[in-house]
Amino acid sequence: MTGADDDPFARFSMQDRVVVVTGASSGLGEQFARVLHAAGATVVLVARRRERLEQLSAALPRSLVVAANVGVRTECERVVGRAIAEFGRIDVLVNNAGTYATAPAELEAEEEWRRVMAVNVDGPFWLSQLAGRDMLTRGYGVVVNVASIMGLVGLGRPPQTSYRASKGALINLTRELAAQWARRGVRVNALCPGFFKTEMTNDLLFADPESVTWLEKRTPMQRGGEVDELNGAVLFLASEASSFMTGSVLVVDGGWTAI
């Protein structure tokens, strides 16, 4: 980047960067893709729902749609292969795709546990490994793992054992990759959102007035977050604005983990 001393916003530019965003068909992933594109990036939109991706791509001129299930290694290989074949490299990987299961720990089925772990942990590892090889060869790259405050604390409401275990695993995967790759030009950080209004959380939480009241009482800022309140955080971690950060966990939760 040039002109950073004169322009405080220069380091936030994503101009000429190639960014892969998983889970881009809705919610946080869609928002992240829009923000990074607006900052200048070319974005590779990844999710299972092709139609939703194509609708988003129509609004983002510098974009490529790759419909894929990131819980399957061969699908991850296809994502990385397509991105590199089309654009020659991957500069930034945003591992945002996620899923959940709701059941008491003593009742959660094996297949549900494995499904959640495949998408929330295996996928980010395979994609980081595959994209990381390209990044390490070039001596530059950024990985942003979208975890959750549920990877930092227990809650029990609703009971989501596999989801919370997976997010804790993703946080420490972030630290280990950061430690291994720091001297080779690749940075790896985690973004931990609190409760934000998305397609997924609406059914789980925000559609229920009792749950909203509980959330407001428990959160120091007394509300859930709006997706655009993560714009600055994801742009910061993806860009050179965070060039001296790796292995860090950035929490955006309205104060939830402060008490």
C-alpha positions in Angstrom: 0.0 0.0 0.0 1.2 3.6 -0.7 0.2 6.8 0.8 -0.7 5.4 4.2 1.0 8.2 6.0 -1.1 10.8 4.2 -4.3 8.8 4.0 -5.5 7.1 7.1 -7.9 4.9 5.1 -5.3 3.7 2.6 -4.6 0.5 4.5 -8.2 -0.5 4.5 -8.2 -0.6 0.7 -8.9 -4.0 -0.9 -8.0 -2.8 -4.4 -6.7 -5.7 -6.6 -7.2 -8.3 -3.8 -8.8 -11.6 -4.6 -11.0 -12.7 -1.7 -12.8 -16.0 -1.2 -15.9 -15.7 1.1 -17.7 -18.8 2.2 -21.3 -18.9 3.3 -21.9 -15.9 1.0 -25.5 -16.7 0.1 -27.0 -14.9 3.1 -26.4 -13.3 6.4 -23.0 -12.3 7.5 -21.3 -13.9 4.5 -23.3 -11.9 2.0 -22.6 -8.7 4.0 -18.9 -9.5 4.1 -18.8 -10.1 0.4 -20.5 -6.7 -0.3 -18.2 -4.8 2.1 -15.0 -6.3 0.7 -16.2 -5.8 -2.9 -17.0 -2.1 -2.1 -13.5 -1.7 -0.7 -12.1 -2.8 -4.1 -11.8 -6.6 -3.9 -12.6 -9.2 -6.4 -14.8 -11.7 -4.6 -15.3 -15.5 -5.0 -18.7 -16.2 -3.6 -19.1 -19.7 -2.1 -22.1 -21.4 -0.6 -24.4 -24.3 -1.5 -27.3 -22.2 -2.8 -26.3 -21.3 -6.3 -29.3 -19.2 -7.1 -28.7 -16.9 -4.1 -25.1 -16.6 -5.0 -26.0 -15.7 -8.6 -28.4 -13.0 -7.4 -25.6 -11.5 -5.2 -23.0 -11.8 -8.0 -25.3 -9.8 -10.3 -24.8 -6.8 -7.9 -21.1 -7.3 -7.6 -19.3 -6.9 -11.0 -16.0 -8.3 -9.8 -17.2 -11.7 -8.6 -17.2 -15.4 -9.3 -19.8 -17.9 -8.1 -18.7 -21.3 -6.9 -21.5 -23.4 -5.5 -20.0 -25.9 -3.0 -20.4 -27.7 0.3 -17.3 -26.7 2.3 -17.8 -29.7 4.6 -16.5 -31.9 1.8 -12.8 -31.8 1.1 -13.1 -32.4 -2.7 -15.5 -29.4 -2.8 -12.9 -27.3 -1.0 -10.4 -28.4 -3.6 -12.7 -27.3 -6.3 -13.3 -23.9 -4.7 -9.6 -23.1 -4.4 -8.9 -24.5 -7.9 -11.5 -22.4 -9.5 -10.4 -19.2 -7.8 -6.8 -19.7 -8.8 -7.6 -20.8 -12.3 -9.8 -17.7 -12.8 -7.7 -15.0 -11.0 -4.3 -16.5 -10.6 -4.2 -16.4 -6.8 -6.1 -16.1 -3.5 -5.1 -13.1 -1.3 -7.7 -13.4 1.4 -9.8 -16.3 2.6 -12.9 -15.5 4.8 -14.1 -18.8 6.4 -17.6 -17.8 7.3 -19.8 -20.8 6.3 -21.4 -22.4 9.4 -24.2 -24.6 10.5 -25.6 -25.8 13.8 -27.7 -28.5 15.6 -29.9 -27.9 18.5 -30.2 -30.7 21.1 -29.1 -31.4 24.7 -25.6 -32.9 24.8 -26.9 -36.2 26.1 -29.2 -36.5 23.1 -27.2 -35.1 20.2 -26.9 -37.7 17.4 -23.6 -38.7 16.0 -24.6 -37.7 12.5 -25.5 -34.2 13.6 -22.2 -33.8 15.5 -20.3 -34.9 12.5 -22.3 -32.6 10.1 -21.6 -29.5 12.2 -17.9 -30.3 12.7 -17.5 -30.9 8.9 -18.8 -27.5 8.0 -17.5 -25.5 11.0 -14.1 -27.0 11.5 -13.1 -29.4 8.7 -14.0 -26.9 5.9 -12.1 -24.0 7.3 -9.0 -26.2 7.8 -9.2 -27.7 4.3 -9.7 -24.3 2.7 -7.0 -22.7 4.8 -4.6 -25.6 4.0 -5.3 -25.5 0.2 -5.4 -21.7 -0.1 -2.5 -21.4 2.3 -0.2 -23.4 0.0 -0.7 -20.7 -2.7 -0.3 -17.9 -0.1 2.9 -19.4 1.3 4.4 -19.8 -2.1 3.9 -16.1 -2.8 4.8 -15.0 0.8 1.5 -13.2 1.3 -2.0 -14.1 2.5 -4.7 -13.4 5.0 -7.2 -15.8 6.6 -10.2 -14.6 8.6 -12.0 -17.3 10.5 -15.5 -16.3 11.5 -16.0 -18.0 14.9 -18.4 -16.8 17.6 -18.4 -15.7 21.2 -19.9 -19.2 21.7 -16.4 -20.5 21.2 -15.3 -18.4 24.2 -18.1 -19.0 26.7 -20.7 -21.6 27.5 -24.4 -20.7 27.4 -26.7 -23.7 27.4 -29.6 -21.8 25.8 -30.5 -23.2 23.3 -28.4 -26.3 23.8 -25.9 -26.4 20.9 -23.0 -28.6 22.0 -21.5 -29.3 18.6 -21.8 -25.7 17.4 -20.1 -24.3 20.5 -17.4 -27.0 20.5 -16.7 -26.3 16.8 -16.3 -22.6 17.3 -13.9 -23.2 20.2 -11.9 -25.4 17.9 -11.9 -22.8 15.1 -10.5 -20.2 17.5 -7.5 -22.4 18.4 -7.1 -23.5 14.8 -6.7 -19.8 14.1 -3.9 -19.5 16.7 -2.0 -22.6 15.5 -2.1 -21.6 11.8 -1.0 -18.1 12.8 1.9 -19.5 14.8 3.0 -21.8 12.0 2.7 -19.2 9.2 3.6 -15.9 10.8 7.2 -16.0 9.5 6.1 -16.9 6.0 3.9 -13.9 5.3 0.5 -15.3 6.0 -1.7 -13.9 8.8 -4.6 -15.7 10.4 -7.1 -14.1 12.7 -10.6 -14.8 14.1 -13.6 -12.7 14.2 -16.0 -13.6 17.0 -19.5 -12.0 16.6 -22.1 -12.0 19.3 -25.8 -12.2 18.5 -26.5 -10.6 15.1 -29.8 -10.6 13.2 -29.5 -13.0 10.3 -31.6 -15.5 8.5 -30.2 -18.2 10.8 -30.5 -16.4 14.1 -34.0 -15.0 13.4 -35.5 -18.5 13.7 -33.3 -19.4 16.7 -33.7 -16.2 18.6 -35.0 -12.9 17.2 -38.4 -14.2 16.2 -39.2 -15.0 19.8 -40.1 -12.0 22.0 -39.1 -13.8 25.2 -35.7 -14.7 23.8 -35.1 -11.1 22.6 -36.0 -9.8 26.1 -33.5 -12.3 27.6 -30.8 -11.2 25.1 -31.4 -7.5 25.9 -31.1 -8.1 29.6 -28.0 -10.1 29.3 -26.1 -7.8 26.9 -24.6 -4.6 28.3 -25.7 -2.6 25.2 -29.1 -4.1 25.7 -29.7 -5.3 22.0 -28.5 -7.6 19.3 -26.2 -6.4 16.5 -27.1 -5.4 13.0 -24.9 -7.1 10.3 -23.5 -3.8 9.1 -21.9 -3.3 12.5 -19.4 -6.0 11.5 -18.3 -4.1 8.4 -15.4 -2.4 10.1 -14.2 -5.5 11.8 -14.1 -7.7 8.8 -12.5 -5.0 6.6 -9.9 -4.4 9.3 -8.9 -8.1 9.6 -8.9 -8.7 5.8 -6.9 -5.6 4.9 -3.4 -4.2 5.6 -5.0 -2.2 8.4 -4.3 -5.2 10.6 -0.8 -5.9 9.2 0.8 -6.5 12.6 -2.0 -8.8 13.9 -2.0 -12.6 13.7 -3.4 -15.2 16.0 -5.8 -12.6 17.4 -9.5 -12.9 18.3 -11.6 -9.8 17.6 -14.8 -9.9 19.6 -17.8 -7.8 18.5 -20.7 -8.6 20.9 -22.2 -5.5 22.5 -20.3 -6.3 25.7 -21.6 -9.8 26.2 -18.2 -11.3 27.1 -17.3 -8.3 29.3 -19.4 -9.5 32.2 
